[in-house]
Amino acid sequence: MYVSKRISHAYFVCERRPTLTSATETCPHNFAEMLPTEMSLKIFSELDIDSLCSALLTCKLWHHIIEDSDHLWRNHCLTVRAFCQQEIDGDRQYGLSWKVTLVRNYRRGFLKSEWLRGRYSNINSADELLDRNMCSLDVETWGEILEAELER
């Protein structure tokens, strides 16, 4: 049984059976089959990014609804934009979808926000960073991080 973190009531669960089923067979408790797509999108819009990605993997119908909704990805992308404005704006000007833009910049935005908050201020060697999710950062980002460190 696959359940998103924020969707826990049994009514919202889409059960997967271990046997092979036809593509037309439906899940008896799948809210997305009973509600208009707009209502399902409203429910999915309440999820954080991790839960949204989990819901994307729940069943084909949820995947289709979430994957095709640029609005869901846009909201999360704008949150990441607070830390990666230049990267987000560049990707959007290049014509990338909100989802692709988010995927390309989510880890970078999270890492940048952690650096700016001082999470890595007391690192003594590169070995202490080995278990962290690191990614490349541009020169402007490193400048922001160094300014934040100097102010601490």
N, CA, C and O atoms as a GROMACS GRO file, in nm:
protein
  608
    1MET      N    1   0.085  -0.117   0.000
    1MET     CA    2   0.000   0.000   0.000
    1MET      C    3   0.090   0.123   0.000
    1MET      O    4   0.178   0.135   0.084
    2TYR      N    5   0.068   0.215  -0.093
    2TYR     CA    6   0.148   0.335  -0.103
    2TYR      C    7   0.066   0.454  -0.056
    2TYR      O    8  -0.046   0.475  -0.103
    3VAL      N    9   0.121   0.530   0.038
    3VAL     CA   10   0.048   0.644   0.093
    3VAL      C   11   0.144   0.761   0.104
    3VAL      O   12   0.257   0.744   0.151
    4SER      N   13   0.102   0.876   0.063
    4SER     CA   14   0.181   0.996   0.080
    4SER      C   15   0.181   1.036   0.227
    4SER      O   16   0.086   1.004   0.299
    5LYS      N   17   0.286   1.105   0.273
    5LYS     CA   18   0.296   1.144   0.413
    5LYS      C   19   0.176   1.225   0.459
    5LYS      O   20   0.124   1.202   0.569
    6ARG      N   21   0.132   1.320   0.376
    6ARG     CA   22   0.027   1.410   0.417
    6ARG      C   23  -0.112   1.355   0.388
    6ARG      O   24  -0.211   1.410   0.437
    7ILE      N   25  -0.121   1.248   0.312
    7ILE     CA   26  -0.251   1.188   0.280
    7ILE      C   27  -0.255   1.054   0.350
    7ILE      O   28  -0.201   0.956   0.299
    8SER      N   29  -0.317   1.047   0.467
    8SER     CA   30  -0.311   0.924   0.543
    8SER      C   31  -0.446   0.857   0.563
    8SER      O   32  -0.450   0.740   0.601
    9HIS      N   33  -0.555   0.924   0.539
    9HIS     CA   34  -0.686   0.865   0.559
    9HIS      C   35  -0.708   0.754   0.457
    9HIS      O   36  -0.672   0.771   0.341
   10ALA      N   37  -0.766   0.644   0.498
   10ALA     CA   38  -0.782   0.528   0.412
   10ALA      C   39  -0.861   0.560   0.284
   10ALA      O   40  -0.845   0.491   0.183
   11TYR      N   41  -0.944   0.661   0.288
   11TYR     CA   42  -1.024   0.699   0.172
   11TYR      C   43  -0.935   0.742   0.056
   11TYR      O   44  -0.973   0.730  -0.060
   12PHE      N   45  -0.816   0.794   0.088
   12PHE     CA   46  -0.728   0.847  -0.014
   12PHE      C   47  -0.623   0.747  -0.062
   12PHE      O   48  -0.537   0.783  -0.142
   13VAL      N   49  -0.629   0.624  -0.017
   13VAL     CA   50  -0.526   0.527  -0.048
   13VAL      C   51  -0.556   0.457  -0.180
   13VAL      O   52  -0.670   0.416  -0.206
   14CYS      N   53  -0.455   0.444  -0.262
   14CYS     CA   54  -0.467   0.368  -0.386
   14CYS      C   55  -0.390   0.239  -0.366
   14CYS      O   56  -0.267   0.240  -0.360
   15GLU      N   57  -0.461   0.129  -0.355
   15GLU     CA   58  -0.396   0.002  -0.327
   15GLU      C   59  -0.341  -0.058  -0.455
   15GLU      O   60  -0.403  -0.051  -0.561
   16ARG      N   61  -0.222  -0.116  -0.443
   16ARG     CA   62  -0.164  -0.189  -0.554
   16ARG      C   63  -0.173  -0.337  -0.522
   16ARG      O   64  -0.135  -0.380  -0.413
   17ARG      N   65  -0.222  -0.412  -0.614
   17ARG     CA   66  -0.237  -0.555  -0.592
   17ARG      C   67  -0.114  -0.627  -0.647
   17ARG      O   68  -0.057  -0.583  -0.748
   18PRO      N   69  -0.071  -0.736  -0.584
   18PRO     CA   70   0.047  -0.807  -0.632
   18PRO      C   71   0.025  -0.884  -0.762
   18PRO      O   72   0.121  -0.924  -0.826
   19THR      N   73  -0.101  -0.903  -0.801
   19THR     CA   74  -0.129  -0.976  -0.925
   19THR      C   75  -0.137  -0.878  -1.041
   19THR      O   76  -0.154  -0.758  -1.020
   20LEU      N   77  -0.124  -0.929  -1.161
   20LEU     CA   78  -0.135  -0.845  -1.280
   20LEU      C   79  -0.281  -0.807  -1.300
   20LEU      O   80  -0.370  -0.892  -1.292
   21THR      N   81  -0.304  -0.681  -1.328
   21THR     CA   82  -0.440  -0.634  -1.353
   21THR      C   83  -0.442  -0.558  -1.484
   21THR      O   84  -0.338  -0.514  -1.532
   22SER      N   85  -0.558  -0.542  -1.539
   22SER     CA   86  -0.569  -0.468  -1.663
   22SER      C   87  -0.556  -0.319  -1.636
   22SER      O   88  -0.577  -0.273  -1.524
   23ALA      N   89  -0.523  -0.245  -1.739
   23ALA     CA   90  -0.505  -0.101  -1.725
   23ALA      C   91  -0.636  -0.031  -1.692
   23ALA      O   92  -0.636   0.080  -1.639
   24THR      N   93  -0.748  -0.094  -1.724
   24THR     CA   94  -0.878  -0.030  -1.699
   24THR      C   95  -0.930  -0.056  -1.559
   24THR      O   96  -1.024   0.010  -1.516
   25GLU      N   97  -0.871  -0.150  -1.485
   25GLU     CA   98  -0.916  -0.178  -1.350
   25GLU      C   99  -0.880  -0.060  -1.260
   25GLU      O  100  -0.770  -0.006  -1.269
   26THR      N  101  -0.972  -0.020  -1.176
   26THR     CA  102  -0.951   0.099  -1.094
   26THR      C  103  -0.932   0.063  -0.947
   26THR      O  104  -0.968  -0.045  -0.902
   27CYS      N  105  -0.876   0.158  -0.875
   27CYS     CA  106  -0.859   0.142  -0.730
   27CYS      C  107  -0.988   0.187  -0.664
   27CYS      O  108  -1.035   0.298  -0.692
   28PRO      N  109  -1.047   0.107  -0.577
   28PRO     CA  110  -1.179   0.139  -0.522
   28PRO      C  111  -1.180   0.262  -0.430
   28PRO      O  112  -1.286   0.321  -0.410
   29HIS      N  113  -1.067   0.299  -0.375
   29HIS     CA  114  -1.065   0.411  -0.281
   29HIS      C  115  -0.978   0.525  -0.330
   29HIS      O  116  -0.918   0.596  -0.250
   30ASN      N  117  -0.971   0.544  -0.458
   30ASN     CA  118  -0.887   0.648  -0.517
   30ASN      C  119  -0.970   0.774  -0.536
   30ASN      O  120  -1.055   0.780  -0.625
   31PHE      N  121  -0.944   0.875  -0.453
   31PHE     CA  122  -1.024   0.998  -0.460
   31PHE      C  123  -1.014   1.064  -0.597
   31PHE      O  124  -1.110   1.129  -0.640
   32ALA      N  125  -0.902   1.049  -0.666
   32ALA     CA  126  -0.883   1.115  -0.796
   32ALA      C  127  -0.976   1.059  -0.902
   32ALA      O  128  -1.004   1.127  -1.002
   33GLU      N  129  -1.025   0.938  -0.883
   33GLU     CA  130  -1.120   0.881  -0.978
   33GLU      C  131  -1.262   0.933  -0.953
   33GLU      O  132  -1.344   0.935  -1.044
   34MET      N  133  -1.289   0.975  -0.831
   34MET     CA  134  -1.425   1.017  -0.796
   34MET      C  135  -1.444   1.169  -0.804
   34MET      O  136  -1.557   1.216  -0.821
   35LEU      N  137  -1.336   1.245  -0.793
   35LEU     CA  138  -1.347   1.390  -0.793
   35LEU      C  139  -1.309   1.448  -0.928
   35LEU      O  140  -1.237   1.385  -1.006
   36PRO      N  141  -1.356   1.569  -0.956
   36PRO     CA  142  -1.308   1.637  -1.077
   36PRO      C  143  -1.157   1.663  -1.063
   36PRO      O  144  -1.106   1.677  -0.952
   37THR      N  145  -1.089   1.669  -1.174
   37THR     CA  146  -0.943   1.690  -1.172
   37THR      C  147  -0.905   1.815  -1.095
   37THR      O  148  -0.803   1.816  -1.026
   38GLU      N  149  -0.985   1.920  -1.104
   38GLU     CA  150  -0.956   2.044  -1.033
   38GLU      C  151  -0.950   2.023  -0.882
   38GLU      O  152  -0.867   2.082  -0.814
   39MET      N  153  -1.039   1.938  -0.831
   39MET     CA  154  -1.039   1.908  -0.686
   39MET      C  155  -0.916   1.826  -0.648
   39MET      O  156  -0.855   1.850  -0.543
   40SER      N  157  -0.881   1.730  -0.731
   40SER     CA  158  -0.760   1.650  -0.705
   40SER      C  159  -0.638   1.742  -0.704
   40SER      O  160  -0.549   1.727  -0.620
   41LEU      N  161  -0.633   1.835  -0.797
   41LEU     CA  162  -0.520   1.930  -0.801
   41LEU      C  163  -0.516   2.016  -0.675
   41LEU      O  164  -0.408   2.047  -0.625
   42LYS      N  165  -0.632   2.054  -0.624
   42LYS     CA  166  -0.637   2.132  -0.500
   42LYS      C  167  -0.578   2.050  -0.384
   42LYS      O  168  -0.503   2.103  -0.303
   43ILE      N  169  -0.612   1.923  -0.378
   43ILE     CA  170  -0.558   1.835  -0.273
   43ILE      C  171  -0.407   1.822  -0.290
   43ILE      O  172  -0.332   1.835  -0.193
   44PHE      N  173  -0.362   1.795  -0.411
   44PHE     CA  174  -0.219   1.779  -0.435
   44PHE      C  175  -0.142   1.909  -0.410
   44PHE      O  176  -0.024   1.904  -0.373
   45SER      N  177  -0.206   2.022  -0.428
   45SER     CA  178  -0.137   2.150  -0.406
   45SER      C  179  -0.105   2.174  -0.258
   45SER      O  180  -0.023   2.261  -0.226
   46GLU      N  181  -0.168   2.100  -0.170
   46GLU     CA  182  -0.141   2.114  -0.027
   46GLU      C  183  -0.017   2.034   0.017
   46GLU      O  184   0.027   2.048   0.132
   47LEU      N  185   0.038   1.953  -0.070
   47LEU     CA  186   0.152   1.868  -0.036
   47LEU      C  187   0.284   1.943  -0.046
   47LEU      O  188   0.300   2.031  -0.131
   48ASP      N  189   0.378   1.908   0.042
   48ASP     CA  190   0.513   1.961   0.028
   48ASP      C  191   0.580   1.886  -0.088
   48ASP      O  192   0.523   1.791  -0.141
   49ILE      N  193   0.699   1.929  -0.127
   49ILE     CA  194   0.763   1.872  -0.246
   49ILE      C  195   0.793   1.723  -0.231
   49ILE      O  196   0.776   1.647  -0.326
   50ASP      N  197   0.837   1.681  -0.113
   50ASP     CA  198   0.865   1.539  -0.092
   50ASP      C  199   0.738   1.455  -0.105
   50ASP      O  200   0.740   1.348  -0.167
   51SER      N  201   0.630   1.502  -0.046
   51SER     CA  202   0.503   1.429  -0.053
   51SER      C  203   0.448   1.430  -0.194
   51SER      O  204   0.389   1.331  -0.238
   52LEU      N  205   0.465   1.541  -0.266
   52LEU     CA  206   0.419   1.548  -0.404
   52LEU      C  207   0.493   1.447  -0.491
   52LEU      O  208   0.432   1.380  -0.575
   53CYS      N  209   0.623   1.435  -0.471
   53CYS     CA  210   0.701   1.337  -0.546
   53CYS      C  211   0.661   1.195  -0.510
   53CYS      O  212   0.659   1.107  -0.597
   54SER      N  213   0.628   1.170  -0.385
   54SER     CA  214   0.579   1.038  -0.344
   54SER      C  215   0.443   1.009  -0.408
   54SER      O  216   0.419   0.898  -0.455
   55ALA      N  217   0.356   1.108  -0.408
   55ALA     CA  218   0.223   1.091  -0.468
   55ALA      C  219   0.235   1.064  -0.618
   55ALA      O  220   0.155   0.989  -0.674
   56LEU      N  221   0.333   1.123  -0.681
   56LEU     CA  222   0.358   1.103  -0.823
   56LEU      C  223   0.382   0.956  -0.855
   56LEU      O  224   0.351   0.910  -0.965
   57LEU      N  225   0.437   0.882  -0.758
   57LEU     CA  226   0.470   0.741  -0.777
   57LEU      C  227   0.361   0.645  -0.730
   57LEU      O  228   0.376   0.524  -0.742
   58THR      N  229   0.253   0.698  -0.678
   58THR     CA  230   0.149   0.615  -0.617
   58THR      C  231   0.073   0.530  -0.718
   58THR      O  232   0.065   0.408  -0.702
   59CYS      N  233   0.020   0.591  -0.820
   59CYS     CA  234  -0.052   0.515  -0.923
   59CYS      C  235  -0.052   0.596  -1.052
   59CYS      O  236  -0.016   0.714  -1.052
   60LYS      N  237  -0.091   0.533  -1.161
   60LYS     CA  238  -0.085   0.598  -1.292
   60LYS      C  239  -0.172   0.724  -1.298
   60LYS      O  240  -0.133   0.824  -1.357
   61LEU      N  241  -0.289   0.718  -1.239
   61LEU     CA  242  -0.378   0.833  -1.244
   61LEU      C  243  -0.318   0.952  -1.171
   61LEU      O  244  -0.318   1.064  -1.224
   62TRP      N  245  -0.266   0.930  -1.051
   62TRP     CA  246  -0.204   1.038  -0.975
   62TRP      C  247  -0.084   1.092  -1.052
   62TRP      O  248  -0.062   1.213  -1.060
   63HIS      N  249  -0.006   1.000  -1.109
   63HIS     CA  250   0.112   1.042  -1.186
   63HIS      C  251   0.069   1.134  -1.301
   63HIS      O  252   0.129   1.239  -1.323
   64HIS      N  253  -0.033   1.094  -1.371
   64HIS     CA  254  -0.081   1.172  -1.485
   64HIS      C  255  -0.129   1.311  -1.440
   64HIS      O  256  -0.094   1.412  -1.502
   65ILE      N  257  -0.206   1.317  -1.335
   65ILE     CA  258  -0.260   1.445  -1.286
   65ILE      C  259  -0.146   1.537  -1.240
   65ILE      O  260  -0.143   1.655  -1.276
   66ILE      N  261  -0.054   1.484  -1.162
   66ILE     CA  262   0.055   1.565  -1.108
   66ILE      C  263   0.153   1.605  -1.217
   66ILE      O  264   0.194   1.721  -1.225
   67GLU      N  265   0.191   1.510  -1.300
   67GLU     CA  266   0.289   1.537  -1.406
   67GLU      C  267   0.240   1.645  -1.502
   67GLU      O  268   0.319   1.727  -1.549
   68ASP      N  269   0.112   1.645  -1.531
   68ASP     CA  270   0.057   1.739  -1.629
   68ASP      C  271   0.019   1.875  -1.571
   68ASP      O  272  -0.024   1.963  -1.645
   69SER      N  273   0.036   1.894  -1.442
   69SER     CA  274  -0.002   2.020  -1.380
   69SER      C  275   0.120   2.109  -1.357
   69SER      O  276   0.193   2.092  -1.259
   70ASP      N  277   0.140   2.201  -1.446
   70ASP     CA  278   0.250   2.296  -1.431
   70ASP      C  279   0.233   2.381  -1.306
   70ASP      O  280   0.331   2.423  -1.245
   71HIS      N  281   0.107   2.406  -1.268
   71HIS     CA  282   0.077   2.489  -1.151
   71HIS      C  283   0.136   2.429  -1.022
   71HIS      O  284   0.191   2.503  -0.940
   72LEU      N  285   0.126   2.298  -1.004
   72LEU     CA  286   0.179   2.234  -0.884
   72LEU      C  287   0.330   2.254  -0.873
   72LEU      O  288   0.381   2.285  -0.766
   73TRP      N  289   0.400   2.238  -0.984
   73TRP     CA  290   0.546   2.252  -0.984
   73TRP      C  291   0.587   2.398  -0.973
   73TRP      O  292   0.690   2.428  -0.914
   74ARG      N  293   0.507   2.488  -1.029
   74ARG     CA  294   0.539   2.631  -1.025
   74ARG      C  295   0.546   2.681  -0.881
   74ARG      O  296   0.639   2.753  -0.846
   75ASN      N  297   0.449   2.645  -0.799
   75ASN     CA  298   0.446   2.692  -0.661
   75ASN      C  299   0.572   2.652  -0.585
   75ASN      O  300   0.630   2.733  -0.513
   76HIS      N  301   0.615   2.528  -0.601
   76HIS     CA  302   0.736   2.482  -0.533
   76HIS      C  303   0.861   2.546  -0.592
   76HIS      O  304   0.956   2.577  -0.520
   77CYS      N  305   0.859   2.567  -0.722
   77CYS     CA  306   0.972   2.630  -0.789
   77CYS      C  307   0.991   2.774  -0.740
   77CYS      O  308   1.104   2.819  -0.723
   78LEU      N  309   0.882   2.844  -0.719
   78LEU     CA  310   0.892   2.981  -0.670
   78LEU      C  311   0.948   2.988  -0.529
   78LEU      O  312   1.009   3.088  -0.491
   79THR      N  313   0.928   2.883  -0.451
   79THR     CA  314   0.987   2.876  -0.317
   79THR      C  315   1.139   2.863  -0.328
   79THR      O  316   1.213   2.930  -0.256
   80VAL      N  317   1.184   2.778  -0.418
   80VAL     CA  318   1.328   2.759  -0.440
   80VAL      C  319   1.388   2.887  -0.499
   80VAL      O  320   1.505   2.916  -0.476
   81ARG      N  321   1.309   2.961  -0.574
   81ARG     CA  322   1.356   3.084  -0.638
   81ARG      C  323   1.407   3.186  -0.537
   81ARG      O  324   1.492   3.269  -0.570
   82ALA      N  325   1.357   3.180  -0.415
   82ALA     CA  326   1.403   3.271  -0.312
   82ALA      C  327   1.554   3.258  -0.290
   82ALA      O  328   1.620   3.353  -0.249
   83PHE      N  329   1.609   3.140  -0.317
   83PHE     CA  330   1.752   3.116  -0.299
   83PHE      C  331   1.828   3.108  -0.430
   83PHE      O  332   1.949   3.131  -0.433
   84CYS      N  333   1.760   3.075  -0.538
   84CYS     CA  334   1.825   3.055  -0.668
   84CYS      C  335   1.755   3.135  -0.777
   84CYS      O  336   1.718   3.079  -0.881
   85GLN      N  337   1.735   3.262  -0.755
   85GLN     CA  338   1.659   3.344  -0.849
   85GLN      C  339   1.722   3.345  -0.988
   85GLN      O  340   1.651   3.327  -1.088
   86GLN      N  341   1.851   3.364  -0.996
   86GLN     CA  342   1.918   3.373  -1.125
   86GLN      C  343   1.905   3.242  -1.204
   86GLN      O  344   1.879   3.244  -1.324
   87GLU      N  345   1.922   3.130  -1.135
   87GLU     CA  346   1.914   3.000  -1.200
   87GLU      C  347   1.772   2.969  -1.248
   87GLU      O  348   1.752   2.922  -1.360
   88ILE      N  349   1.675   2.996  -1.162
   88ILE     CA  350   1.534   2.972  -1.196
   88ILE      C  351   1.494   3.059  -1.314
   88ILE      O  352   1.436   3.010  -1.412
   89ASP      N  353   1.523   3.188  -1.306
   89ASP     CA  354   1.486   3.279  -1.414
   89ASP      C  355   1.554   3.241  -1.545
   89ASP      O  356   1.492   3.249  -1.652
   90GLY      N  357   1.680   3.198  -1.539
   90GLY     CA  358   1.751   3.155  -1.659
   90GLY      C  359   1.688   3.033  -1.722
   90GLY      O  360   1.671   3.026  -1.844
   91ASP      N  361   1.652   2.935  -1.639
   91ASP     CA  362   1.588   2.814  -1.691
   91ASP      C  363   1.453   2.845  -1.754
   91ASP      O  364   1.418   2.790  -1.858
   92ARG      N  365   1.377   2.933  -1.691
   92ARG     CA  366   1.246   2.969  -1.745
   92ARG      C  367   1.260   3.046  -1.876
   92ARG      O  368   1.183   3.024  -1.970
   93GLN      N  369   1.357   3.136  -1.884
   93GLN     CA  370   1.380   3.209  -2.009
   93GLN      C  371   1.424   3.116  -2.121
   93GLN      O  372   1.396   3.141  -2.238
   94TYR      N  373   1.493   3.010  -2.084
   94TYR     CA  374   1.538   2.910  -2.181
   94TYR      C  375   1.422   2.824  -2.229
   94TYR      O  376   1.435   2.750  -2.327
   95GLY      N  377   1.308   2.832  -2.161
   95GLY     CA  378   1.188   2.761  -2.203
   95GLY      C  379   1.163   2.629  -2.132
   95GLY      O  380   1.079   2.551  -2.175
   96LEU      N  381   1.234   2.604  -2.023
   96LEU     CA  382   1.214   2.480  -1.949
   96LEU      C  383   1.084   2.487  -1.869
   96LEU      O  384   1.043   2.594  -1.824
   97SER      N  385   1.019   2.372  -1.851
   97SER     CA  386   0.894   2.367  -1.774
   97SER      C  387   0.924   2.395  -1.627
   97SER      O  388   1.040   2.391  -1.585
   98TRP      N  389   0.820   2.422  -1.551
   98TRP     CA  390   0.836   2.446  -1.407
   98TRP      C  391   0.892   2.322  -1.339
   98TRP      O  392   0.975   2.332  -1.249
   99LYS      N  393   0.846   2.205  -1.380
   99LYS     CA  394   0.894   2.081  -1.317
   99LYS      C  395   1.043   2.061  -1.343
   99LYS      O  396   1.118   2.035  -1.250
  100VAL      N  397   1.084   2.073  -1.467
  100VAL     CA  398   1.226   2.056  -1.501
  100VAL      C  399   1.311   2.160  -1.428
  100VAL      O  400   1.418   2.129  -1.377
  101THR      N  401   1.262   2.283  -1.424
  101THR     CA  402   1.333   2.390  -1.354
  101THR      C  403   1.348   2.356  -1.207
  101THR      O  404   1.455   2.376  -1.149
  102LEU      N  405   1.242   2.306  -1.145
  102LEU     CA  406   1.248   2.269  -1.004
  102LEU      C  407   1.348   2.155  -0.982
  102LEU      O  408   1.430   2.162  -0.890
  103VAL      N  409   1.340   2.052  -1.065
  103VAL     CA  410   1.430   1.939  -1.050
  103VAL      C  411   1.576   1.984  -1.064
  103VAL      O  412   1.663   1.937  -0.990
  104ARG      N  413   1.603   2.072  -1.158
  104ARG     CA  414   1.740   2.119  -1.180
  104ARG      C  415   1.792   2.204  -1.065
  104ARG      O  416   1.913   2.208  -1.041
  105ASN      N  417   1.703   2.271  -0.992
  105ASN     CA  418   1.748   2.369  -0.893
  105ASN      C  419   1.713   2.338  -0.749
  105ASN      O  420   1.757   2.409  -0.659
  106TYR      N  421   1.634   2.234  -0.724
  106TYR     CA  422   1.588   2.205  -0.588
  106TYR      C  423   1.705   2.178  -0.494
  106TYR      O  424   1.714   2.239  -0.388
  107ARG      N  425   1.792   2.087  -0.531
  107ARG     CA  426   1.904   2.052  -0.443
  107ARG      C  427   1.998   2.171  -0.425
  107ARG      O  428   2.046   2.195  -0.315
  108ARG      N  429   2.023   2.244  -0.532
  108ARG     CA  430   2.109   2.362  -0.524
  108ARG      C  431   2.047   2.466  -0.430
  108ARG      O  432   2.118   2.525  -0.348
  109GLY      N  433   1.915   2.489  -0.441
  109GLY     CA  434   1.849   2.586  -0.354
  109GLY      C  435   1.853   2.545  -0.208
  109GLY      O  436   1.875   2.628  -0.120
  110PHE      N  437   1.831   2.416  -0.183
  110PHE     CA  438   1.837   2.366  -0.046
  110PHE      C  439   1.977   2.381   0.011
  110PHE      O  440   1.995   2.429   0.123
  111LEU      N  441   2.077   2.342  -0.066
  111LEU     CA  442   2.216   2.352  -0.022
  111LEU      C  443   2.255   2.498   0.004
  111LEU      O  444   2.319   2.530   0.104
  112LYS      N  445   2.216   2.585  -0.087
  112LYS     CA  446   2.247   2.728  -0.071
  112LYS      C  447   2.183   2.784   0.055
  112LYS      O  448   2.247   2.859   0.129
  113SER      N  449   2.058   2.748   0.080
  113SER     CA  450   1.992   2.799   0.201
  113SER      C  451   2.061   2.747   0.326
  113SER      O  452   2.072   2.820   0.425
  114GLU      N  453   2.107   2.622   0.325
  114GLU     CA  454   2.180   2.566   0.439
  114GLU      C  455   2.311   2.640   0.463
  114GLU      O  456   2.346   2.671   0.577
  115TRP      N  457   2.382   2.669   0.356
  115TRP     CA  458   2.507   2.745   0.369
  115TRP      C  459   2.478   2.883   0.426
  115TRP      O  460   2.548   2.928   0.517
  116LEU      N  461   2.377   2.950   0.372
  116LEU     CA  462   2.347   3.088   0.416
  116LEU      C  463   2.301   3.092   0.561
  116LEU      O  464   2.323   3.192   0.630
  117ARG      N  465   2.237   2.986   0.609
  117ARG     CA  466   2.194   2.979   0.749
  117ARG      C  467   2.309   2.948   0.844
  117ARG      O  468   2.293   2.955   0.966
  118GLY      N  469   2.425   2.912   0.788
  118GLY     CA  470   2.541   2.884   0.872
  118GLY      C  471   2.556   2.738   0.911
  118GLY      O  472   2.632   2.706   1.001
  119ARG      N  473   2.483   2.651   0.844
  119ARG     CA  474   2.489   2.509   0.880
  119ARG      C  475   2.630   2.452   0.866
  119ARG      O  476   2.668   2.362   0.941
  120TYR      N  477   2.706   2.504   0.772
  120TYR     CA  478   2.840   2.450   0.748
  120TYR      C  479   2.950   2.545   0.798
  120TYR      O  480   3.066   2.534   0.755
  121SER      N  481   2.916   2.636   0.885
  121SER     CA  482   3.013   2.734   0.935
  121SER      C  483   3.126   2.672   1.015
  121SER      O  484   3.238   2.725   1.013
  122ASN      N  485   3.103   2.564   1.082
  122ASN     CA  486   3.205   2.505   1.168
  122ASN      C  487   3.265   2.377   1.109
  122ASN      O  488   3.305   2.288   1.184
  123ILE      N  489   3.271   2.367   0.979
  123ILE     CA  490   3.331   2.252   0.914
  123ILE      C  491   3.483   2.272   0.913
  123ILE      O  492   3.532   2.375   0.868
  124ASN      N  493   3.555   2.173   0.962
  124ASN     CA  494   3.700   2.183   0.972
  124ASN      C  495   3.775   2.121   0.854
  124ASN      O  496   3.889   2.158   0.827
  125SER      N  497   3.710   2.027   0.784
  125SER     CA  498   3.776   1.965   0.669
  125SER      C  499   3.670   1.916   0.570
  125SER      O  500   3.552   1.903   0.603
  126ALA      N  501   3.716   1.888   0.450
  126ALA     CA  502   3.626   1.839   0.346
  126ALA      C  503   3.568   1.702   0.383
  126ALA      O  504   3.460   1.666   0.335
  127ASP      N  505   3.638   1.627   0.467
  127ASP     CA  506   3.587   1.496   0.509
  127ASP      C  507   3.455   1.506   0.583
  127ASP      O  508   3.375   1.412   0.579
  128GLU      N  509   3.431   1.617   0.650
  128GLU     CA  510   3.306   1.636   0.724
  128GLU      C  511   3.187   1.656   0.630
  128GLU      O  512   3.073   1.647   0.673
  129LEU      N  513   3.213   1.685   0.503
  129LEU     CA  514   3.107   1.708   0.406
  129LEU      C  515   3.075   1.583   0.322
  129LEU      O  516   2.982   1.585   0.242
  130LEU      N  517   3.150   1.477   0.340
  130LEU     CA  518   3.134   1.360   0.255
  130LEU      C  519   2.996   1.298   0.261
  130LEU      O  520   2.947   1.249   0.159
  131ASP      N  521   2.930   1.299   0.376
  131ASP     CA  522   2.798   1.238   0.388
  131ASP      C  523   2.685   1.335   0.353
  131ASP      O  524   2.568   1.300   0.366
  132ARG      N  525   2.717   1.453   0.310
  132ARG     CA  526   2.616   1.555   0.274
  132ARG      C  527   2.588   1.549   0.124
  132ARG      O  528   2.671   1.502   0.046
  133ASN      N  529   2.472   1.596   0.085
  133ASN     CA  530   2.437   1.609  -0.055
  133ASN      C  531   2.491   1.741  -0.108
  133ASN      O  532   2.429   1.845  -0.092
  134MET      N  533   2.605   1.736  -0.169
  134MET     CA  534   2.666   1.857  -0.222
  134MET      C  535   2.643   1.864  -0.372
  134MET      O  536   2.624   1.762  -0.438
  135CYS      N  537   2.645   1.985  -0.425
  135CYS     CA  538   2.635   2.006  -0.569
  135CYS      C  539   2.714   2.132  -0.602
  135CYS      O  540   2.748   2.208  -0.512
  136SER      N  541   2.741   2.153  -0.727
  136SER     CA  542   2.820   2.269  -0.766
  136SER      C  543   2.739   2.397  -0.749
  136SER      O  544   2.617   2.398  -0.770
  137LEU      N  545   2.808   2.502  -0.710
  137LEU     CA  546   2.746   2.634  -0.694
  137LEU      C  547   2.825   2.734  -0.778
  137LEU      O  548   2.946   2.721  -0.795
  138ASP      N  549   2.756   2.834  -0.830
  138ASP     CA  550   2.823   2.932  -0.914
  138ASP      C  551   2.897   3.037  -0.830
  138ASP      O  552   2.886   3.039  -0.708
  139VAL      N  553   2.972   3.123  -0.898
  139VAL     CA  554   3.055   3.223  -0.831
  139VAL      C  555   2.971   3.320  -0.749
  139VAL      O  556   3.009   3.355  -0.638
  140GLU      N  557   2.856   3.364  -0.803
  140GLU     CA  558   2.771   3.457  -0.730
  140GLU      C  559   2.720   3.395  -0.599
  140GLU      O  560   2.712   3.463  -0.497
  141THR      N  561   2.686   3.268  -0.604
  141THR     CA  562   2.638   3.198  -0.484
  141THR      C  563   2.748   3.192  -0.380
  141THR      O  564   2.723   3.219  -0.262
  142TRP      N  565   2.869   3.156  -0.422
  142TRP     CA  566   2.980   3.151  -0.326
  142TRP      C  567   3.006   3.289  -0.267
  142TRP      O  568   3.042   3.301  -0.150
  143GLY      N  569   2.990   3.394  -0.347
  143GLY     CA  570   3.005   3.530  -0.296
  143GLY      C  571   2.903   3.560  -0.187
  143GLY      O  572   2.937   3.619  -0.084
  144GLU      N  573   2.777   3.520  -0.210
  144GLU     CA  574   2.672   3.539  -0.108
  144GLU      C  575   2.705   3.462   0.020
  144GLU      O  576   2.687   3.513   0.130
  145ILE      N  577   2.753   3.340   0.004
  145ILE     CA  578   2.786   3.257   0.119
  145ILE      C  579   2.902   3.319   0.198
  145ILE      O  580   2.898   3.324   0.321
  146LEU      N  581   3.004   3.365   0.128
  146LEU     CA  582   3.119   3.427   0.196
  146LEU      C  583   3.078   3.554   0.269
  146LEU      O  584   3.123   3.578   0.381
  147GLU      N  585   2.992   3.635   0.206
  147GLU     CA  586   2.941   3.756   0.275
  147GLU      C  587   2.866   3.718   0.402
  147GLU      O  588   2.884   3.781   0.506
  148ALA      N  589   2.783   3.616   0.394
  148ALA     CA  590   2.707   3.571   0.512
  148ALA      C  591   2.802   3.521   0.620
  148ALA      O  592   2.779   3.546   0.739
  149GLU      N  593   2.907   3.451   0.582
  149GLU     CA  594   3.006   3.403   0.681
  149GLU      C  595   3.080   3.519   0.746
  149GLU      O  596   3.107   3.516   0.866
  150LEU      N  597   3.114   3.619   0.670
  150LEU     CA  598   3.185   3.735   0.725
  150LEU      C  599   3.098   3.813   0.824
  150LEU      O  600   3.149   3.872   0.919
  151GLU      N  601   2.967   3.812   0.801
  151GLU     CA  602   2.874   3.882   0.891
  151GLU      C  603   2.850   3.806   1.021
  151GLU      O  604   2.805   3.866   1.119
  152ARG      N  605   2.878   3.677   1.025
  152ARG     CA  606   2.856   3.597   1.146
  152ARG      C  607   2.958   3.626   1.250
  152ARG      O  608   2.955   3.567   1.358
   0.00000   0.00000   0.00000
